[in-house]
Amino acid sequence: MKINKPWGSYKTLLDLKFLKIKIITVNPESRLSLQSHKFRSEIWISRQLFFDDVTPIFNSSRIKINFHYIPKNKKHRLMNILNSKLDILEIQFGLNCIEEDIIRYEDDYLRV
């Protein structure tokens, strides 16, 4: 099932207690909240990634794929500075992979 968010959407492909896999679509020029997770780490896989609002990880090649590991408790933000949608595969793993494990520090949509 596709879940719509103000920044885009996501679809969960696998949902286990210790492992979750999602396809995340970020709208053009949108970003998720600056956040961290207490119980899980994440791996983002994409052709282009922008990490932490500061350090871009970008590869314009259609062949190479970027992998980015985000350890639990690390502040991070997924953003799309392109004028087309950004799709990434997100793999969550840890003690508990639940949506409620989000600590937000900044949010463009005023969510808590």
C-alpha positions in Angstrom: 0.0 0.0 0.0 1.3 3.5 -0.9 1.4 6.0 1.9 1.3 9.7 0.8 3.3 12.2 2.8 3.7 16.0 2.3 7.2 15.4 0.7 6.2 12.4 -1.5 5.2 8.8 -0.7 6.5 5.4 0.3 5.5 1.8 -0.2 6.6 -0.9 2.2 7.8 -4.1 0.4 8.8 -6.1 3.5 7.7 -5.5 7.1 9.3 -7.6 9.9 10.1 -6.6 13.5 13.8 -6.4 12.8 13.8 -5.6 9.1 11.8 -3.3 6.9 12.3 -2.5 3.2 10.6 0.5 1.5 10.6 2.3 -1.8 10.6 6.0 -1.0 9.7 8.7 -3.6 10.6 12.3 -2.8 8.9 15.0 -4.8 11.1 17.5 -6.7 12.7 20.1 -4.4 11.3 18.4 -1.3 12.9 17.0 1.8 12.0 14.8 4.8 12.5 16.0 8.4 15.9 16.1 10.0 15.6 13.0 12.2 17.3 10.2 13.9 16.2 6.7 15.1 16.8 5.1 18.5 16.2 1.5 17.5 17.2 1.1 13.9 19.9 1.8 11.3 19.2 2.4 7.6 20.7 1.9 4.3 19.7 4.0 1.3 20.2 2.8 -2.2 19.7 5.1 -5.2 21.2 6.6 -8.3 21.5 9.9 -6.5 21.4 10.8 -2.8 21.6 14.0 -0.9 22.6 13.4 2.7 22.4 15.6 5.8 21.5 18.8 4.0 25.2 19.4 3.7 27.1 16.6 2.1 25.8 15.7 -1.3 26.4 12.1 -2.5 25.6 12.4 -6.2 26.3 10.2 -9.2 25.0 11.3 -12.6 25.8 8.0 -14.2 22.9 5.7 -15.0 25.0 2.7 -14.2 26.5 3.4 -10.8 24.4 3.0 -7.7 25.0 4.8 -4.4 24.7 3.0 -1.0 24.6 5.1 2.1 24.6 3.7 5.7 23.0 5.7 8.5 23.7 4.3 11.9 21.0 4.5 14.7 21.1 7.8 16.6 22.7 9.6 13.6 20.8 12.8 12.5 20.0 12.6 8.8 17.6 14.0 6.2 16.7 12.7 2.7 16.2 15.5 0.2 15.6 15.9 -3.5 17.1 19.0 -5.1 16.3 17.8 -8.6 13.3 18.9 -10.7 12.2 15.3 -11.1 11.1 12.7 -8.5 13.7 10.8 -6.6 13.2 7.1 -5.8 15.3 5.3 -3.3 15.3 1.8 -1.7 15.5 2.1 2.1 16.5 -0.9 4.2 15.8 -0.5 7.9 17.3 -3.0 10.4 17.6 -3.0 14.2 15.8 -3.9 17.4 12.5 -2.5 16.2 11.6 -1.1 12.8 8.5 0.9 13.5 7.3 4.2 12.2 7.1 5.7 15.7 10.9 5.4 16.0 11.4 8.9 14.5 12.9 11.8 16.5 12.4 15.0 14.5 14.7 17.9 15.0 13.5 20.1 12.0 10.5 19.6 9.8 9.3 21.8 6.9 5.7 20.5 7.5 5.6 21.3 11.3 5.2 17.7 12.3 6.4 16.7 15.8 
